[in-house]
Amino acid sequence: MEELKKFARYFSPYKLNVIFGILFILCSMAFGLAVPYLVGQAIDDISAEATWNKIIYYPLAILGVNFLSGVFLFWQRRLLINASRHIEYDMRRDFYASLVNQPLEYFQNNRVGDLMARATNDLSAIRQIVGPMILYSFQAIFALCIVLPILLRTNIKLTLLILIPMPFVSLTVKFLGGQIHVRFEKIQEFFSDITARAQENLSGVRVVRAYAQETSEIEKFQELNREYAKRNISLVKYGAAMRPLLFFFIGLGFVIIVAVGVPMTVRGEITAGEFTSYILYLQRMIWYLIALGYVVNLYQRGTASLKRFNVVLETEPTIKDAIDARKQPQIQGKIEFRNLTFGYNGKPVLRDINLEIEPGKTVALVGKTGSGKSTLVSLVPRLLDAPEDTIFIDDVPIHRFPLEQIRRAIGFVPQETFLFSDTLAENIAFGVDVQSPKSKVQSQENNRLTTNDGKSASESSNGRQSAIRNLQPEIERAAEIAGLADDIKDFPYKYEQLVGERGITLSGGQKQRTAIARAVMRNPRILILDDSLSAVDTYTEEKILNGLRDVRQNRTTLIVSHRISTVRDADLICVMHNGQIIERGTHDELIRLGGEYADLYERQLLEEELDATS
């Protein structure tokens, strides 16, 4: 019940749909249940005196009430099923927003396949609670409320006999419903394992093929798939048993009624028309009681999925706006680290970092793998969360900025380049808001699902494409700065070239340069390049660095690199070791110092000489 209480908030915007839907269920039931009465009246009336007026009247009356029942049936389904789709849309929207706001650690602890299963399979089961379950539940309730008094009024003795098998019906629903809930919850969890396995294999298809593990992975997936099928078959047994058992026990009552009712009709205690009406009403009630078994099935499945779904929705992001966060003046780019110590799971990764970076300056971080360089720069956009009052931007503690303001002021190129399965132009312009003002207002004012045959989605897509075309000069300039423009000239579709999932059609260097172009395109106040030139050759690196010199003049730049050639022109170079800054200065100053940096420089010079002579 607790899960359903949380779920109830999604009904609020559509309460009129639900209220009128339930009202139309009542209207449809009222007209539909008039049919048995008219049939009984017709039998008795025509049996007493058959006239053409009666023969014409009763069929037309039955046809009329059936038609009206059908009209209300259409509207009840239209309103309730529409509401279920709207609620599904709202839940999917909230689910996605919840995931997007989670920090990086969340996705390290939760498999993508499991999250995808909750967003698809579980959500479909939850939707059944809103549409079919409400529909059939109220049909059964109204049927009992209308039919039972009619049956009692017709004949109390026969009606009491119906109650004999009812305890068996209740026990069947209780036992089988509980089994369905437990098994379905386990099946959904197992489905997450299958989804995760498929997602990992598809994402890592290059590794699978490189190690010739296709057959092995297919066999592993078949084992999971076979087990999933076995569990579903076990669930089906309980679901399949529920309806026949309900039919059987309710049918017992029906047999009793026939055995007792026919002799009563013969003796004249009840007319043939009344008995016929009674049987027809009983048939209707039996059908709705059977539908209750289906409702129980839907309820057990839906609540099991709702529990899994709410786990994600109720997970509070560990990195979010602080209570005292307020929009600050436009960021100029000054960054300061004060006595910063940071670690994972209690293990320090950064120790006592003190560093001040003036606006417009370029600071480079070098050092061995695992020295803390990437962790340090990830703290600036709050991809990782530093302790309070240890990082300042423009002399304001970073936690007092809204997350959106900080991140909009930063262009970040991470170590692991990620490109979307879209065109090059779309990937480069990703960090720029290319939504037209009109569509932006519409999206803010109308965040509800509309039924317009997909026109809104098409118009939004066309509007975005038009906005991208308007940004073409800026996109080309960013590509030129990133050293990507010459490569694009060789592509068949130029900037409209599709790059495939994760940029699979591009080389490592091309992906890195696309990511750099994406950061430059944003025109940020702070530019962070986290080892973003590792996949390009020295010639291309020099070309990119030349292009970035003009860009870096008016913005604060943080560069993480293992190559001396990448950082030698920086205003300040910091050498990191075991989470600490052990050396700092310009290139020339650090060479004269003769420490870690000078040693790294000499080793790289030696490697270049060996490469040149080999």
N, C-alpha and C positions, 0 to 999 in steps of 0.2 A: 504493500500500500504506500509505503514511503516513496518508492520510485514513481508511482502514479501521481502522487501529490506534486512532485517536482515537474512531472510531465504536463500537469494541468495548465501551467503558465502559457503553454503554446496555444491553448484553445482561446485565450482572451480575444485576439484580433478577429476570430472567426466565430464568435459566440452566436451571432445572428444566423449564420449558416447552420450551426448545430441546432439551435432552437427551432428554426423553421423546418429543418430536416426532420427533427423528432415530431413536430406538429404534423407534417405531411405523412409520416409513418402512421400516426393515429388516424388521419383521414383515409389513407389507403386501406388500413385494416378495417375501418368502420364500413366502407363501401364493399370491400371484399367479403366481409363476414355477413353482409346482407344476402349474399347468394344462397347459402343453405336455408335461410328463412324463406326466401322466395320459392325455392325448390319445394320445400315442405308445404307451403301454402298452395302452390300449384297442384301438387298431388291430391291434397284433400279437396280443394275447390273444384278442380276439373272432375275428380271422381264423383263428387256430389251432383254436378251438373256441367256437362261439357258444352260450351258455346264457343263460337268463333272469336268472340271478343276476348274471352279468357285465353284461348289458344294463342292468339296474337299478342295479348298484353304481357303474359308472363315471360315468354322468350325475349321480348323487347326490353322488359324491365331488367331481366338478368343480364342481357347484353349491355344495357346502359350503366348499371352499377359496376360491372366489370371494366367498362371503358373508363369511368371516373376513377376507379381503383388504380388502373394502369397509368392514368395521368399523374396522380399523386405519387405512384411508385417511381415514375421517371424523375420527378422533382426531388423526392427524398434521396435518390441515388445521386442525382446531379449535385445537390448541395453538400451531402456528407462526403462523397468521394472527392469532390473538389476541395473541401476543407482538409481532407487527409493529404492531398497532394500539396496544398499550401503549407501545411504543418511540416511535411517532409522537406519541403524547400527551406523553411526557416531552420529546421534542425540541422540540415546539411550545411547551411550557411554558418550557423553558430559553431558547428563541429570544425569546419575549415578555419574559421577565425580563431578558435581555441588552439588549433595546431600551429597556425602561423605565428601566434604570439608566444609560443613555447620557446625556451632557449635551446641552444645546441645540445646540452646534456640530455634533454628529454628524448631526442631522437637517437641518442647513443644508447639509451636504456630501453627504448621501445622500438620494436621492429616495424618497418614501413608496411610490410605485408599485413601485420596484425591490425594496424590503423586503417588500412584500406578495407579490410574485411568488416570492420565496425562501421565504416562509412557506406558500405554497400549492402551486404547481407543482413547485418543487424538492423540497419535503418529500414529496410524493406519489411522486416518482421514487425517493427514498431508501427509502421504506417497501417498495418492491418488492425491495430487497436483502434485507430481513429475511424476508419471507414467501415469495413465489414463487421467488426465487433460491435460497434455502436448500433449499426443497422439491424443486425440479427438479434441483439440483446433487447432492444426496445420492441421489435416485432414480437418476440416471445412474451415480454412483459405485458404488452397491450393485448395479445391474444388471450393470455390467462385472465386478465382483468375483465375482458369483454365476454369471452366464451364461458368461463366458469359460472358466472351468475346465470347465463342463459341455460346451461346444462342443469343447474340446480333447480331453476324455475320449471324446466321441462319435466324432470323426474329426479327427485333427491336420491332415491334408492339406487338408480343406475349410476349416478354421479359418485356416490360414496364407494361403489364397487371399483371405480377407476383408481382409487387411492391405494388399493391393495399392493400393486407392484411398485409404487413410488419410492419406498425405502431402498429397493434394489437399484433404482435409477440413480438416486443420490450417491449411494456407495460406489457405483460404477464411475460416475463423474469425478468423485473425490479421489479415488485410488488411481485411475488412469490419468487424470489431469496432473496429479503430482508426479507421476512417472515421466510424463511428457515434458514437464518443466525441467526436471533434473537432467534428463538426457539431452534436451535441446540446448541447454546452457553449455554442456560439455561438447556437443557437436559444434557449436559456434566457436568455442575456443580452439577446437581441432581444425576448423576451417581456416582460422587465422594462421595456423602452422603451414597449411597448404599454400595459402596466399603468399606468406612470407617466403616460402621455398621457391615458388614460381618467380616472385619478384627478384630475389637474389640471383637466380640462374639467368634470368633475362638481362638484368643489369650487368652481370659478370660474364656475359656470353663469350667475350674474347678470351677470358681466362679458361673457361670450360673447354673451348675449342683448342686453345694453345696446349693444354695438357691432355687432349684427346679423352675427355671425361664425359662425352655426350651419353654413351651407353650407361655408364654408372649413374649419372644424374637422372636419366630417364627411369632407371630401375628404382632409385630412391623415391622419385616422385610417384611411381606406380604403387609402391608400398604405402605411402601416405594416402594416396587416392583410394586404394583398396580398403584401408582401415576406415576412411571417411565414409565409404559406401556401406561398410558393415554396420557402422554406428547409425547411419541413417535408416538402414533396413530394420535395425532393432527399434528405432523410434517409430517407424511406419507400422510395425506390428501393434504397438499400443494405440496409435492413432486409428489404425484400421479396425481394431477390436472394439473401440468405443461405440461407433455408430451401430454395428450389428447388435451389440449387447443392449443398447438403448432401444433399438427396434424390437428386440425380443421381449424385453420386460414391459415396454409400453404395449406391444402386441398382445401380451397376456391379458392386459386390461381390456383390450379391444375384443378378444375372444370371450371374456366374461360378459361383456356388454351384449354381444350378439346372442350368447347362450341364454341370457336372462331376458333380453329385450324382445326377441322374436316371439316367445310365448306370451309376453305381456301384450304385444300387438294383436296376437290371435285372440286373446281373451277380451280385447277391447279396452284395456287399461290405458293404452296410448294409441293414438291414431297412426296410420301408416305414414302420413306426411310428417308428423312430429318425430317419429322414429327415424325417418330418412334424414330430416334436418339434424337430429341428434348425432347420427352417424357421420354426416358431413362436417358438423362442428368438431366432432371428436377427431376426425382425420386432420382437420386444420390444426387443432391443438397439438396433436401428435407430431406433425411436421415441425412445428415451432419448438417443441421440446427436443426433438432430434437436433434442430439447429443450435440449441443450447450446448450440446456436446461439441459442435464445431466452434462455438464461441469460447468454450473452456480451452480448447486446443489453441486458438488464436491468442487468448489471454496468457497462457503459460509460455508460449513462444515469445510473445511481445514483451512480457515483463523480464524474461531472461535476457533478451537483447537490450532492453532499456537499461538494465543494470550495467551491462558492459559499456553501453554508449555513454551513460552518465559519468563513468569513471574518467573519461577524457574531458567531458564538459566541465567537470568540477575540479579538475587539476588547475590550480592557480599557477600562472607563470612565475617562476622565481625571479625573473628579471622584468620589472615593470616600473611604471612611473611612481616615484615616491609621493607620499601624502603632500609634502610641501613643494612639489615640482610646479614651476610656473614658467610660462614662455618668457625667455630672456631676450635681450637685444640681439640683433643679428650677430652671429658668431664671426669673429675676426681671425681666429686661428691660433691663438696662444694656448699652448698645452704645458701643464706642469704636473710632474709626479712628485709627491711629497711622502717620503718615508713609506713607500709602497711595499707591502709584503703580501703575496698572494699564493694560494696553493689549491690543490685538488684533494678532497677527502682528507684534509688535515696535513697533507704533505706539501711543504713549501716548494714553489716553483720559481718565484721571484722573491728576492730578499733585499729590503732596504734600498729601494730604487729612488733616487733623487735626480730629477732631470727637468730643466726648464727650456722650452722651445719657443722662441719668439715668432710672431706671425710672419709668414712669408719665408721662413727658413727651412732648409732641407737637412734632416737628421737621418743618418744611416745607422742601422744596427747590424753588426756582424758577429760571428762567433760559431762555435761548433754546434752540431745538431743536438737539440735538447737543452740548449743554454737558456731558453726562455724568450727568445726574440718574438716569435709569433704570438705567444701568450700576451706579451706586453702590448703589442699593437692591437690585439683583439679586445683589450680592455677599454680602448678609447671610444669605439662605437657601442660599447656595452654588449658585445657579443658574449663576453664573460663579464661578471660583475665584481668589481673591485670593492674593497672596504670603503666605507664613507670617509670623505675628507682626505683621500689619498691621491685623487686625480682631479685636476682643475682645468677648465677651459675658459679663457678670458677671465681668470681669477675667480670664477664661480665654480663651486663644487659640482662635479658632473651629475650627481644625483638630483640636483635642483633643476636640471633641464628636462623637459619632456623628451622621451625617447625619440619621438618623431623629429623634433627639432635637431637633435644631435645627429641622427642618422641621415637626415636630408642635407646636412652640411658636410658630409663625408663621402668621398669616393673610395671604395674599398676593393682591392683586387686580392683575393685570398690565394693561398698556396694551391689548393685544389680548385681548378677552374671548372665552373659549371655553366653550360649553355643550355638554353631551352630549345625544344624541338620546334623551331620557327625559322624565319628568315634571318639573314645576317643583320639587316636593317633593324628588325624588331629586337634582336639581341643587343645591338649597340645602343638603341634608344630605350632599353628596358628601365633604366634608372630615372628617366624623365617622364613627367606626367604629360602624356600626349592626348589625354581625354579632352575633347572639345568642351568649351564652357557650357553649351546647351546640354550635352549628355551628362556633364558633371552635376548640373542642377537637377536633372531628371533622376539621376541615381540617388541623390541625397533626399529628394522629396518623395520618391516612389520606390521604396526598397521592398516591394511586394511582387509576387509572381503574377503575371498577367497572361491571359489567354488570347494571343493575337497571332496565332499560327507561326510563331518564330520570327515575326517581323522585327521586334525590338532587338533581338540578338543579331540579326542580319544588319540592321541599321547601325547598331553599336560597332560591329566589326568594320563596316564600310567607313564609319566616321573615324575609327582609329587608323585605318589604312590611309585615309586622306590626310590625317594629322601627321602620320609618319612621312608621307610624301612632302609635306610642307617643311619637315625638318631635314630633308635630304642634304642640303648644303652643310649643316652642322654634323650630320652623320659622316659624310665624306671627309670633313676636316678632322674629326676624331679618329677615323681610320687612317688618315695620312700621318697623324701624330704618332699613332701606335705602330706604324710601319706595316700596316695591313693592306693599304690601298693597292699596291702592285700585285699582291696575290689575288685580290678581288677582281682585278681586270681579266684574269685568266679563267674566272668562274663563268660557266655558261649563262647564268642568270644574274651575274654581278651581285648587287646588294639584295636581290630577291632570292638568292640561293638558299635553299633549305639546308640546315646544318645537321639535321637528324637528332635523335635523342642523345642528350648530353654532348652534342657537338661531335658525334661519332664520325662524321664525314670529313672533319678537319684534323690536321696534324696537331700535335701538342703545342708547338710554337704558335700556330694560327689561333688555337683556342685561347692561349694566354694573351695574344695581341688583341683579340676580340674583347676580352675582359678588360684590358687596359683602355681600349676605345670606349667601352661602356662607362668606365669610371671618369674618363676625360669629358665625355659627352655631358655628364651631369654638372660640370663646371663647379666642383665643390670647393669649399674654403679649406678643407683638409683632405689631402690625398695620401692614401696608405697603399703601398705596394709591397705585399708580403711574398718575397721571393718569386716575383711575377715574371722574371726574365730567364728562369732556369732552363726553359725548353727551347730557347733560341740560340743561334750561333753568335759569335762575337761581332760579326759584321752587322747582323740585324740588331743586336743589342746596341751597338754604337748609333745606329740609325734611329732607334727608338729613343735613346737618351738625348740625342740632339733635338728630336721633336718635342721631348718633354721639358727641355730647358726653358723655353718660353712659357710653357704652362706652369712650371714650378715657381716662376718669379713672383707671382701674386698670391700664392697659397702655401700653407704649411704642408710639408711633405715628409712622410715617414717611409723609409725604404729599408726593407729587410732583404739581405742578400748574402750569398757565400762568395760571390765574385768581387774582387777588389775593383775591377774595371767598372762595375756598376755603381760603386759608392765613392770613388776617389774625388769626385767633384762636389760632394756634400759639404755643407757649411760646418757640420759637426758629425764625427763618426764615433759611435760608442761600441766598444768591444765587450761582449757579454760572455760570462763563464759561470756555470752553476747558478744561474738566476741572479747574478750580480753584474754591475757595470765595473769592469776592472781597468779599463782604459778609455779615455775620451780625448778628442782633439781633431784637428784637420788631418788630411792624408800625410802631408809633409811632417807635421808634428809627431804623428804616431810612428812614422818611419824612423825619425831621429831618436825616438824613445827606445826603439830596439826591443820591444816587448812582443806580446802575442800577435798584434796586428802586423808588425814587421816580419815576424816568422811566417804568418799566413801569406803575406805578399811575396816573400822570397820563394815559398813552395809553389805558388801559382805561376811565378815567372819561370821556374824550373820546368814545370809541367808544360808550359807553352813552348819552351825551347825543345823539349823532348818530342812534342807533337810536330814541331816544325821540321825536325831532323829525321823523323820516322817515315 
